[in-house]
Amino acid sequence: MTHGRTYVAAGLSVIIALSIACGRAASTTTSPTTTSKASTDSTATAADGTTLKVSAPTPVTPLNDEVTPDTSPTLVATEANGKYAQGALAYDFELYDDNNTKIQTVVLASLSWRVATLEYDKRYTWRLRATADDHYGPWSEFASFRTPEGRGYIRGNELYDPLINGLTVASGMNDVTFIPGQGVRLNGIESFVEYRLQAPLIDGEMSMIITNLGNSDEPWKSKVASMLQGDGVNVTDNSYRVTLDRRNSSSGGTVRYTMRSRGVDAGEPNAGGMGWSRSKIYLWTFAWNNGASRLTVKDGGTTGNLVKSVGTNYKAPYSPNPHVIRLGSVGGRAGSETLPGAIIRNLWVSAAPRPNLVGDTP
């Protein structure tokens, strides 16, 4: 009798142990224990080295060496798919240059990435993969694109001109020199680069990087840029006059501007003088919107310190037709008054904010 009881008890122990083991196995194969898309055996390494059971995401744009509109494009892809889709994946992006060297990486919760500013006229490749809880899915196929050659454009009332490689979309120019990698230099009092927008820019900004600004002492009211209505009237008497000045050393290197809209003067706002350095880069921005205008200067480009800011109201709307943009200023009542020596690049005129451009920082 004793031996029979012992046999039955042992049999029950085996049955119970098998039941528990089967129950545990069932619980680990029917659902994940976390909210990520990783499977419960996510630590297992697949033949391709991945440890996350998801598909590769798919690049959408840019693809097939298409030329991007600027040098800071946005890379977009479709999501990866996995057996368990309860939680959010992150995405690991990589960007390579034309030497197949990895130059930028980022991990994002989204499927789009605006890359940092790249070089003009270069080929780049990129890819991405899904990641969760330190596990990684397979890489996507590589996608490729090219950055623009460096020639700008005029589209309606938007203008962009890099001016760093001898190319320009200007309609005319006089006595200027293109300095490779730096911009276009205004050589003398009658120097200018002129553009005509395809439609008036009623509200917007005109901004540019200017270098080689020293403490010179020209015997005239030296100007770095201007806007007007292209009706043959000189800029001084123009119904839509804007002139941006860097006055001479005797005037303290003053930053000031003049504005007239619909034939009504808006005054001559004066930001005061400052010492200039030819080794620095300055971002000049003139903005006008719904009757309020302002001129600002940053020392150090787009990320530099604001050193000058002055504004005034004007008679709205500002609607010259045709709308003419000039680097330098010619044809005033007193004759030409361009600031010699100024080197200008990355001219931007638009209702949209200035984008990230190559050469906007030191």
Secondary structure in CASP SS format (residue, H / E / C, confidence):
PFRMAT SS
TARGET T0000
AUTHOR 0000-0000-0000
METHOD secondary structure of the structure
MODEL  1
M C 1.00
T H 1.00
H H 1.00
G H 1.00
R H 1.00
T H 1.00
Y H 1.00
V H 1.00
A H 1.00
A H 1.00
G H 1.00
L H 1.00
S H 1.00
V H 1.00
I H 1.00
I H 1.00
A H 1.00
L H 1.00
S H 1.00
I H 1.00
A H 1.00
C H 1.00
G H 1.00
R H 1.00
A H 1.00
A H 1.00
S H 1.00
T H 1.00
T H 1.00
T H 1.00
S C 1.00
P C 1.00
T C 1.00
T C 1.00
T C 1.00
S C 1.00
K C 1.00
A C 1.00
S C 1.00
T C 1.00
D C 1.00
S C 1.00
T C 1.00
A C 1.00
T C 1.00
A C 1.00
A C 1.00
D C 1.00
G C 1.00
T C 1.00
T C 1.00
L C 1.00
K C 1.00
V E 1.00
S C 1.00
A C 1.00
P C 1.00
T E 1.00
P E 1.00
V E 1.00
T E 1.00
P C 1.00
L C 1.00
N C 1.00
D C 1.00
E E 1.00
V E 1.00
T C 1.00
P C 1.00
D C 1.00
T C 1.00
S C 1.00
P C 1.00
T E 1.00
L E 1.00
V E 1.00
A E 1.00
T E 1.00
E C 1.00
A C 1.00
N C 1.00
G E 1.00
K C 1.00
Y C 1.00
A C 1.00
Q C 1.00
G C 1.00
A C 1.00
L C 1.00
A E 1.00
Y E 1.00
D E 1.00
F E 1.00
E E 1.00
L E 1.00
Y E 1.00
D C 1.00
D C 1.00
N C 1.00
N C 1.00
T C 1.00
K E 1.00
I E 1.00
Q E 1.00
T E 1.00
V E 1.00
V E 1.00
L E 1.00
A C 1.00
S C 1.00
L C 1.00
S E 1.00
W E 1.00
R E 1.00
V C 1.00
A C 1.00
T C 1.00
L C 1.00
E C 1.00
Y C 1.00
D C 1.00
K C 1.00
R E 1.00
Y E 1.00
T E 1.00
W E 1.00
R E 1.00
L E 1.00
R E 1.00
A E 1.00
T E 1.00
A E 1.00
D C 1.00
D C 1.00
H E 1.00
Y E 1.00
G C 1.00
P C 1.00
W C 1.00
S C 1.00
E C 1.00
F C 1.00
A E 1.00
S E 1.00
F E 1.00
R E 1.00
T C 1.00
P C 1.00
E C 1.00
G C 1.00
R C 1.00
G C 1.00
Y E 1.00
I E 1.00
R E 1.00
G C 1.00
N C 1.00
E E 1.00
L E 1.00
Y E 1.00
D E 1.00
P C 1.00
L C 1.00
I C 1.00
N C 1.00
G C 1.00
L C 1.00
T C 1.00
V C 1.00
A C 1.00
S C 1.00
G E 1.00
M E 1.00
N E 1.00
D C 1.00
V E 1.00
T E 1.00
F E 1.00
I E 1.00
P C 1.00
G C 1.00
Q C 1.00
G E 1.00
V E 1.00
R E 1.00
L E 1.00
N C 1.00
G C 1.00
I C 1.00
E C 1.00
S C 1.00
F E 1.00
V E 1.00
E E 1.00
Y E 1.00
R E 1.00
L C 1.00
Q C 1.00
A C 1.00
P C 1.00
L C 1.00
I C 1.00
D C 1.00
G E 1.00
E E 1.00
M E 1.00
S E 1.00
M E 1.00
I E 1.00
I E 1.00
T E 1.00
N C 1.00
L C 1.00
G C 1.00
N C 1.00
S C 1.00
D C 1.00
E C 1.00
P C 1.00
W C 1.00
K C 1.00
S C 1.00
K E 1.00
V E 1.00
A E 1.00
S E 1.00
M E 1.00
L E 1.00
Q E 1.00
G C 1.00
D C 1.00
G C 1.00
V C 1.00
N C 1.00
V C 1.00
T C 1.00
D C 1.00
N C 1.00
S C 1.00
Y C 1.00
R C 1.00
V E 1.00
T E 1.00
L E 1.00
D E 1.00
R E 1.00
R C 1.00
N C 1.00
S H 1.00
S H 1.00
S H 1.00
G C 1.00
G C 1.00
T C 1.00
V E 1.00
R E 1.00
Y E 1.00
T E 1.00
M E 1.00
R E 1.00
S E 1.00
R C 1.00
G C 1.00
V E 1.00
D E 1.00
A C 1.00
G C 1.00
E C 1.00
P C 1.00
N E 1.00
A C 1.00
G C 1.00
G C 1.00
M C 1.00
G C 1.00
W C 1.00
S C 1.00
R C 1.00
S C 1.00
K C 1.00
I E 1.00
Y E 1.00
L E 1.00
W E 1.00
T E 1.00
F E 1.00
A E 1.00
W E 1.00
N E 1.00
N C 1.00
G C 1.00
A E 1.00
S E 1.00
R E 1.00
L E 1.00
T E 1.00
V E 1.00
K E 1.00
D E 1.00
G C 1.00
G H 1.00
T H 1.00
T H 1.00
G C 1.00
N E 1.00
L E 1.00
V E 1.00
K E 1.00
S E 1.00
V E 1.00
G E 1.00
T E 1.00
N E 1.00
Y C 1.00
K C 1.00
A C 1.00
P C 1.00
Y C 1.00
S C 1.00
P C 1.00
N C 1.00
P C 1.00
H E 1.00
V E 1.00
I E 1.00
R E 1.00
L E 1.00
G C 1.00
S C 1.00
V C 1.00
G C 1.00
G E 1.00
R C 1.00
A C 1.00
G E 1.00
S C 1.00
E C 1.00
T E 1.00
L C 1.00
P C 1.00
G C 1.00
A C 1.00
I E 1.00
I E 1.00
R E 1.00
N E 1.00
L E 1.00
W E 1.00
V E 1.00
S E 1.00
A C 1.00
A C 1.00
P C 1.00
R C 1.00
P C 1.00
N C 1.00
L C 1.00
V C 1.00
G C 1.00
D C 1.00
T C 1.00
P C 1.00
END
